[in-house]
Amino acid sequence: MQWIWRLFSFFIKTPQEGAQTSLYCALTEGLEILSGNHFSDCHVTWVSAQARNETIARRLWDVSCDLLGIPTD
């Protein structure tokens, strides 16, 4: 089992590493102009075209609301 951890630990962040971008965005002054952007590893990054697709986003919203039994609006 230890070999699995060693194999995948390269891809897994510690809690401290995982919190860095959230802390960076919350505590760095001047980032307000970048509000709404996606950040990864303390840098603005672009998301895929599929992630920006309004039709897919709406479908995900509708299905999620349906599964939760809440209104879609």
Backbone torsions as a table, in degrees:
resi	resn	phi	psi	omega
1	MET	NA	-30.9	-179.7
2	GLN	-65.1	-32.7	-179.8
3	TRP	-65.9	-32.2	176.8
4	ILE	-64.7	-44.8	178.6
5	TRP	-59.5	-45.5	-179.9
6	ARG	-63.1	-36.3	-179.8
7	LEU	-67.4	-44.2	-174.6
8	PHE	-95.5	-11.3	-177.5
9	SER	-63.2	-22.8	176.7
10	PHE	-62.9	-30.1	-176.2
11	PHE	-96.4	-8.0	-174.4
12	ILE	-104.6	134.0	178.0
13	LYS	-93.3	150.4	172.3
14	THR	-73.7	164.5	175.8
15	PRO	-55.6	-39.3	179.3
16	GLN	-64.7	-43.9	178.4
17	GLU	-66.0	-38.8	180.0
18	GLY	-66.5	-28.5	-178.9
19	ALA	-84.0	-13.5	-172.6
20	GLN	-57.0	-46.5	-177.5
21	THR	-67.3	-40.1	177.4
22	SER	-62.4	-44.1	178.0
23	LEU	-64.6	-42.0	178.8
24	TYR	-57.9	-48.3	-178.5
25	CYS	-67.1	-35.1	-178.3
26	ALA	-76.8	-31.0	-170.5
27	LEU	-107.9	-13.5	-177.6
28	THR	-85.5	122.3	178.8
29	GLU	-72.8	145.5	176.6
30	GLY	92.8	-2.7	-179.9
31	LEU	-82.8	-3.4	-177.8
32	GLU	-56.4	-34.9	-178.7
33	ILE	-68.5	-14.6	178.9
34	LEU	-100.3	10.1	-179.1
35	SER	-56.0	136.3	179.9
36	GLY	95.7	-11.3	177.7
37	ASN	-82.1	164.1	176.7
38	HIS	-96.6	130.3	178.8
39	PHE	-113.0	143.3	174.7
40	SER	-145.5	131.0	-178.1
41	ASP	50.5	44.8	175.8
42	CYS	65.2	23.3	177.6
43	HIS	-135.0	149.3	173.2
44	VAL	-68.7	132.5	177.6
45	THR	-130.4	158.7	178.1
46	TRP	-96.0	140.6	176.3
47	VAL	-94.5	161.7	-177.2
48	SER	-63.8	160.0	177.8
49	ALA	-59.5	-35.9	179.3
50	GLN	-63.7	-37.6	179.9
51	ALA	-70.7	-20.7	179.4
52	ARG	-98.2	3.5	-176.9
53	ASN	-76.3	115.8	-177.1
54	GLU	-64.0	-35.3	179.7
55	THR	-65.6	-45.4	178.1
56	ILE	-65.0	-41.1	179.7
57	ALA	-61.8	-42.9	179.9
58	ARG	-65.6	-41.2	179.2
59	ARG	-63.1	-43.2	177.3
60	LEU	-60.6	-43.5	178.9
61	TRP	-60.8	-48.5	-178.2
62	ASP	-61.6	-45.7	179.7
63	VAL	-64.4	-42.0	179.6
64	SER	-62.1	-46.0	178.8
65	CYS	-63.0	-40.8	178.6
66	ASP	-61.4	-45.0	179.3
67	LEU	-64.2	-32.6	179.7
68	LEU	-85.9	-11.7	-179.3
69	GLY	71.8	33.7	179.6
70	ILE	-119.6	158.3	179.5
71	PRO	-65.7	151.9	-178.1
72	THR	-82.8	-12.7	-178.5
73	ASP	-97.8	NA	NA
